């Protein structure tokens, strides 16, 4: 960094060197305040309607996060659980305490709106002609809308990313360091952002704030060590608690996929109509006003004058483009190589949803200005509402129970009505829906047994075990996979077999297309009893093993 940049960095955060004072927004015939309020109102009403009408979780990971939040204030170790993520568990636990499952989902709605507002503020700071476009394109992202009525980790992370980037834009180094430091306790991608934040602080010669980046992770490790048993010696184990409990397997148990998977699916992430604007926004952020034939020179100017120049606004605009592209490239490589438990979920791209929205707004306004078109904000609103029409053709929301959840509910209903709960009061299951419908914590040692090979091998007395071929075999944590032969070899008694089933759907073209990609089906579930009941009596082995839906002959 040059001396001019160093002097600029010492100026107050409210004054950005190289950035003129914000000019009044051009309304383009549409009041910006009215646009913001309309976007918030429409998004909130639709999200709340989906929340109330939904019968199932968006993903079973959401069920796990809900269960952690549901019992976090009774079992404090859940607040530091590495799989649950402390930031996410704490946020959703507040929502659950106030309003149960709906309360947790309302917290997601509030986080989506907060992310949109901060994205709007970033766009204003960047001098966008119509900064309201950034908020509209954030709320218009299909995944953001779906997650606004879910309990997953992407929205809490997106809030931190947006707030941290805003703090960097405003040169509020202490706030940026704290917010970036909180990203690892929200999602694993946070480790990469800590490295990026460290580089930013060093390039801006703000060395004194580097400890603030590491503080949240250190506190997390200390809290985990204190809450989960305090292994000795403390002076070495405190720092090692977090690495030792990191759940993600370096070699994924999920099948690998194409390296282009995320790239070709990006229109589904940002919205198909907004996607071309995102591409234009990336180009404008990197090459500026250079023509395509001068791309090489534009890239050089970006590298030399953007990231390392004295214009902080230009630097921020470069980062708005480069960070989401890096996330896309990184997850593409992990999915292609089958590493770090990557299953190719499109929601991974949602961690940088604010930056996708900013790129879309940049490209949208560039196209309208260049083509001398009017009503850019109004047309953006139309583009944001069009996915509703797609939902009319193939319904995604409100969500109904899928076959996996129906099976989990049926198992719980059978267990509660069978009279086995007295002799076998403890439950072990791979599918988190079983615990949800039983309203039982997965870590309650009095009522449940943790799903691990060690539990299967020990076969604790008084336990009923529910094995399924999906969740028992495929897990981000390889130490939690259990093959059915291990269950038989450990002496468990098979008492029920639930047959394979596929959801019945109407024979329409869209349903046939969807079914060719992924069917709503459930494999054979098996229910076992431990070799001895809670009183120490031997478990009787049945001569036939019926299914909940009807008798099924026992097979080897």
Secondary structure, DSSP 8 states (H G I E B T S, - for coil): --HHHHHHHTS-TTS-TT---------TTS-HHHHHHHHHHHHHHHHHHHHHH--S-SSHHHHHHHHHHHHTTTSGGGGG-TTT-HHHHHHHHHHHHHHHHHHHHHHHHHHHHHHHHHHHHHHHHTT-TTTHHHHHHHHT-HHHHHHTTS--SHHHHHHHHHHHHHHHHTT-HHHHHHHHHTSTTT-TTHHHHHHHHHHHHHHTT-GGGHHHHHHHHHHHHHHHHHHTT--S-HHHHHHHHHHHT----SB-SS----TTHHHHHHHHHH-HHHHHHHHHHHHHHHHTT--GGGHHHHHHHIIIIIISSS-HHHHHHHHHHHHHHHHHHHHHHHHHHTBTT----GGGGGGGHHHHHHHHHHHHHHHHHHTT-S-HHHHHHHHHHTHHHHHHHS--SS----HHHHHHHHHHHHHHHTTTTTT--EEEESSHHHHHHHT--TT-TTTB---SHHHHHHT-TTEEEEE-TTTTT--SSGGG---HHHHHHTT-EEEEEE--EE------HHHHHHHHH---EE--EEEEE-SB-TTS-B----SSEEETTEEE----
